[in-house]
Amino acid sequence: MNKKRLAISSIVFIFFFLYNSSSVKSQTSLELKSSLTSRHYWRGIMVSNSANYEGDLILQVNNFKFGAWGGYAFDNEYSEFDFHFGFTISKHLSIEIWDLYASRDRASIDEYDYFDFDRKSTNHLLDASINYSFGNNFPLTICWSSLVWGRDLDEHNNQNFSSYLELAYPINIKDTHVKFYMGTNVFENSMYGSHTNIVNMGLSASRNLKLNEYLSLPVWAKMAINPEAETANLIVGINF
């Protein structure tokens, strides 16, 4: 199966389960998440070498999730604004679709062109993901993501369908939540690397750092290694 057929099959699979699912819970919530991080690192790619502010505004309606995510570098060389949509099919299975828009590939941060939706010139990327969790007794999660539209083009200006597969396994060590993960570039000559290879592996750790009797600070750190690019990084952050 070629890359295009595999990516299209993934989208059909997503909407088939979306249409047929009946596991709807009556609930509505609005959540704001924000953090400061030393760098912005994504799927083995160092997106920004500067410290960043990142925020996410999420509306949850029944099994649907709608959100707007933003990331902004302190050196003013990178900014990103993403809309995202998610649907929980069951306690094991969910899907997400993100419209990724980052300015880091432009000559200037002022060259935003957000409403450029010409596939050959746009800076948008449409990322579709399927997530599966085996459950509490064996909390391994599997995520398959494909870039199905946008500036991920090959040398002939055809959609490249770069795809990323990640396995993650969480454990708790006293008061620290630890997650081991390994991500693979599925196809050759994609956005994630030139070969089918491991492009993102390591572990993340998060905990509430107690400052005094009344105040604690949610902190986290991520050790990220990319064997394909031969890079290694330690990224730290604070949630608030």
N, C-alpha and C positions, 0 to 999 in steps of 0.2 A: 504494500500500500504506500503510495507516495505521500509527500508532506501535505499537499493540498487536500487530498481525500481524507487523510487522517485528521486534519484540523477541522474540516467540515463535518466529519462524522462525530467529532467531539461536541460540536455545537448542536447538532441534531439530537445527540444523546442528552445534552443539558435540557433542551426545551421539551423533549419527550417526557422526562421526569417532572419538569416544571408543570406541564399541562396535566399530567395524570396524578400528581400528588394530592392527597386529601388530608395530610397531617397538619392542620392549621390550628394554631392556638390564638385565643383572643387576647392580644396584648399590644400596647403601643408605648414606646419610650423614645426619648431623645437624649443622646449622650455626646459629650464633648471630651475628646482625648487630646492631650498636648504633651510635648516632650522637647527637651534639649539634648542634642546628640553631637558627639565630637566629629562625626563624618556621616555622610549618607551613602550606605552600601546596600546594593540590591542584587541578589542572585549572582554573586561573584563579580559584579561590576562596581567599581568605585565611582559613584555618580558625582559626588562632591567631596573634595579634600578639606573643605572648611567645616567649622562648626555650623550646625543647622538648627533652626526651630521648625518643628513639625506639628501639625494639628489635624484632627479628624473630627468632623461633625457627622453623627450617624443617627438616622431616624429608623427605628425598628417598628414595623407594622406586621403583626402576626408572624408569619415565617419569612417575610420579606425584609430586606435591609437596604436602605439607600444612604449614600454618604458622599461627602466632599472632603478630599484630603489635600493638604498643602504643605510644601516644604520650601524653606527659604534660607539660603546660605548667608552667613555673616559677612563674607567677602563680596557679596552682591554678584557673584559669577554664576549662580545657579538658582533657579526657582522652578517649582513644579505645582501644577494644579490638576487634580484628578477627580472625576466623578466615578463612583463605583456602585454596583448593584449586586446584591447577594440573595440567595434563596436557600433555606434549609429544607431539604427534602425529607430527611429522617435524622435520627440521632447519630447516624453514621455518615450520611452523605449530604454534601452541599455543593453549590456552584457559585462562582463569582465572575463578574465581568467588569473590567476597569477600563476607563478611557484615560490613558496616561498622556500627560502633556508636560514635558520638561523643556526648559529653554537652554540647557547647557550646550547644545550643538549649534546655537546661533552665534554670529559674530559679536553680538551685543545682547545683553539681557533685555534691552528696550525693543528688540526685533521680535515681538511676541507672536503676532500673526495667529492668534488663537482660532479665528474663524476661517482659516485656510483648511478646507477639507478636500483639496485635490490630492489624491492618493500619491502622486509623484512628487509633491512638494510639501505636503503637510508635515507637521511635527507631532501629530497625534499617533498614538499606538492603541489598538484595541486588544486587550489581553483577556482571554477566557480561561477559566480554571475550573477543574473538578477536584474536590477534596473528599477523601475517604478516611474515616477513623475506625479502627477495629474495636474501640470501646475501652472501658476502665480496666478490665482485666488484662488487656494487652494494648496499651495506649499508643500504638504505632499509627502515624498518619501518613498518607500518601497524597501528594498534590501533583497534578499534571496541568501545565499552563502552556497555551499556544498564543502567539501574536498573530491574530487573524486578519488584521487590516491596519494600514497606515505605513509609516516610513520604514518598516522592516522589508526592504526590497533587495533583490539580488542584482547582479550586474546587468541583467536584461530588463530591469524595472518590473519584474514579476514579484508577486508577494512571496516572501521567503518562508513564512510560517515557522519562524524560530520557536522551538519548544523546550521546555524545562521540566524535569521530573525531580521531585524532592521527597525524601523520606525523613521523618523526624520522630524522635522518641523522647518523651519527658520523664524525669524522675525528680523526687524531692530529697534534698540532703539537708536535714534539720529545717531551718527556716528559709532555705534557698531553693527556688524552682530552677531546675537545670534542664536544658533541652539539647540533645545531640541531633545533628542533622547532616544530610549529605545530598547535594544537588548535582544533577547531571545535564549536560547539554545533549539533547537527544539526536539532533541532526548536524551534519558537517556544514561548515561555512555559514553559521548562523550568528545572530547578535551576541550569543553567549561564548562563542569560540569557534575555531576553525576545525576542530575535531570532535567526534563523539567521545566525551570524556567527563570526569568529575570536574566541575568548575566552582563548587562552593561546598565547603565542609568545615565542621568545627562544632562549637557548642556555645550556647548562650546561658546566662545565669541572671536571675532577678530576685530581689528581696526588698523588704522594707527596712531601711537603715534607721535605727532608733537614735534620735538626737537627744531627746530627754524623755521625761515621763509622759509628756503630752504630745510630743511631735515626732513623727517619723517621715522618712523621705524614700519614695519608691525609686530604687536605682537598679541599673542593669548593665551588663557587659557582654560583648559578643567577640569570641575568637573566630575569625573567618579566614580560611585558607583556600586559595584557588590553584590547584595543581596544574591546570592547563595554562594559566597565565604566569605561574610561578610567583605568586604574591601571597603575603600573609599580613593580616591586620588585626588590631584590637580596637574595637569601637565601644565607647561607654556612653551612657545616657542617664537622664533623670526624667521621670514622668511626674506630671503635676496636673 
